[in-house]
């Protein structure tokens, strides 16, 4: 008795069901439907749909490539500004804490937020995720 959902597979490749075994496909490879030339028109439709999807993905790759480049440049410039701003906020917050002003804790929080461990780290993570999305789209188009 085959598992639920595998009835269609049994009609394409009945030798596997007769043997009572499981078809193992290595990772990164697909089971192609040319095993017995059962439905060759399915493969042509599949290839046509992949070409259409690749054509639709190409503008997104171009846009993501430009966006990641601009964001990397802006991030490298902004990291200098945030580093200087963090240093100034830290000095101001420490001075406020020493003098007993009530703005010392808020200054420390702002200094941490603009330090390389705060908002710039979140921005760098987002740029990295956009770059990995761009890479996966490029590998879909070329693969």
Secondary structure, DSSP 8 states (H G I E B T S, - for coil): ---TT-HHHHHH-HHHHHHT------TT----TTTTTS-HHHHHHHHHHHHHHHHHHHHHHHHHHHHHHHHHHHHHHHHHHHHHHHHHHHHHHHHHHHHT-TTHHHHHHHHHHTSTTTHHHHHHHHHHHHHHHHHHHHHHHH-
